[in-house]
Amino acid sequence: MACFVGPGAQAVGRTGGRYHPRAGPVGSGVRRSEETAVTITETRTTATAETASPLTRQDLVGTVFGAAAFQALNAGCELGLFALLNGEPGLTEEEIASRLDLRPRPTRILLLATTALRLTSLDGGRYRNAELIDSLFADGTWEIITDMVAFEAHIVYEAQADFTASLRADTNVGLRRFAGEGEDLYHRLAARPDLERLFYRCMRSWSRLSNPILVDKADLTGVRRVLDVGGGDGVNAIALARANPNVEFTVLDLPGAGAIAERKIAEAGLSDRITVAEGDIFDDDYPEGYDCVLFANQLVIWSAEQNLRLLRKAHRALADGGRVLVFNAMSDATKDGPLYAALDNVYFATLPAAQSTLYDWGQYEQWLTEAGFSRVERRPGETWTPHGVISGVK
Ligand SMILES: C[S@@+](CC[C@H](N)C(=O)[O-])C[C@H]1O[C@@H](n2cnc3c(N)ncnc32)[C@H](O)[C@@H]1O
């Protein structure tokens, strides 16, 4: 296959302020991704429902020991407890100890914690997974959840201890837990290939969890070419390409992500419709020739001023009638939730970049208008994660 050149992108050096289209797909054995599409069926819990009843002592226990609760969940994943009980429900404590190769004391400690947390249940001396966990195994979502847990354990957990310091300093103090000179997490990961692989694997899972909303709510009618700005490993371009067979995509990202994206796109058998370009979304000009610019999980990383800059760049790159799509988790304008957004925001405040945060819907709408877009519309994803799409037209 010939080298990819994203529409309008020119292969000149970074110093020339243009993106580097990556070479053709990696490897010859193109195969379909075996990942299953995730269908989110649970409806959204509103912030009002979460904050309506007064705090109880029991709620306080859950919060004081929140770190311990997470460790119980993580240990259950890492030791294979949930996978074991999914395959063999109704095992006794002794059988679980033997299968997990744990001594009796740690087995009791683990099962006490997972059962008190209702991750497992105990009936007549036999343990089972919570019904929810088994249903997540059944529909393919559990592999996503275990990646999210791994992300929290290996990327977020240690840095999150710097939350207070980050609030005091109004910057991402937690970044100090990652060696290197890069100004944000993404640039520091480049020095740690092992962590970088884990990061992009887990980020893919975060995105797979929510991108059915993107696929459902992003209106690509009449669109021919989408520029996926900071598109990571191509997870969203792949999902959108499958749902929109006449649309081409270019994933723009840093070199580490670009290499992973090429592999994932080839595995999905979509190398003919999705290209990869490497570059810096702030420093380099956007390639031309696109009638849609997508910012997926991107405008949560940067400050208001940086987001406005990115949206203005998108506006300049688009022809009249072109559209912009912003997709990510949003907080509620009522400032009381949802819980998912509030707790995810602790990560954003502590680690990715100096001014990362989840914004509310109205903030994005204001920036889109300021950047020159009209017909600004919000499309929330009526499910349990607080994701949604905001679109605008040039
Ligand atoms: C939160 S991830 C989202 C990835 C993808 N859009 C998704 O939804 O899965 C942010 C992405 O922005 C990329 N990124 C961060 N800073 C960048 C920069 N200055 N230039 C290009 N890409 C950047 C990161 O490498 C990462 O892939």
The ligand as a MOL file (V3000), in Angstrom:
LIG
                    3D

  0  0  0     0  0            999 V3000
M  V30 BEGIN CTAB
M  V30 COUNTS 27 29 0 0 0
M  V30 BEGIN ATOM
M  V30 1 C -7.1550 12.0610 26.8740 0
M  V30 2 S -6.3110 11.5250 25.4630 0 CHG=1
M  V30 3 C -7.6530 11.3310 24.3140 0
M  V30 4 C -7.3050 10.4710 23.1410 0
M  V30 5 C -8.4780 10.1740 22.2140 0
M  V30 6 N -8.9990 11.3750 21.6210 0
M  V30 7 C -9.5550 9.4230 22.9410 0
M  V30 8 O -10.6270 9.9850 23.1570 0
M  V30 9 O -9.3180 8.2510 23.2850 0 CHG=-1
M  V30 10 C -5.5030 12.9550 24.8820 0
M  V30 11 C -4.6590 12.7140 23.6680 0
M  V30 12 O -4.0860 13.9680 23.2740 0
M  V30 13 C -2.7590 13.7370 22.8610 0
M  V30 14 N -1.9830 14.9660 23.0180 0
M  V30 15 C -1.7230 15.6310 24.1650 0
M  V30 16 N -0.9790 16.7200 23.9040 0
M  V30 17 C -0.7700 16.7390 22.5830 0
M  V30 18 C -0.0730 17.6220 21.7280 0
M  V30 19 N 0.5380 18.7230 22.2000 0
M  V30 20 N -0.0560 17.3480 20.4050 0
M  V30 21 C -0.6690 16.2270 19.9220 0
M  V30 22 N -1.3680 15.3630 20.6860 0
M  V30 23 C -1.4050 15.6250 22.0030 0
M  V30 24 C -2.2750 12.6250 23.7710 0
M  V30 25 O -1.1580 11.9460 23.2400 0
M  V30 26 C -3.5110 11.7520 23.8870 0
M  V30 27 O -3.5260 10.7580 22.9070 0
M  V30 END ATOM
M  V30 BEGIN BOND
M  V30 1 1 1 2
M  V30 2 1 2 3
M  V30 3 1 2 10
M  V30 4 1 3 4
M  V30 5 1 4 5
M  V30 6 1 5 6
M  V30 7 1 5 7
M  V30 8 2 7 8
M  V30 9 1 7 9
M  V30 10 1 10 11
M  V30 11 1 11 12
M  V30 12 1 11 26
M  V30 13 1 12 13
M  V30 14 1 13 14
M  V30 15 1 13 24
M  V30 16 1 14 15
M  V30 17 1 14 23
M  V30 18 2 15 16
M  V30 19 1 16 17
M  V30 20 1 17 18
M  V30 21 2 17 23
M  V30 22 1 18 19
M  V30 23 2 18 20
M  V30 24 1 20 21
M  V30 25 2 21 22
M  V30 26 1 22 23
M  V30 27 1 24 25
M  V30 28 1 24 26
M  V30 29 1 26 27
M  V30 END BOND
M  V30 END CTAB
M  END
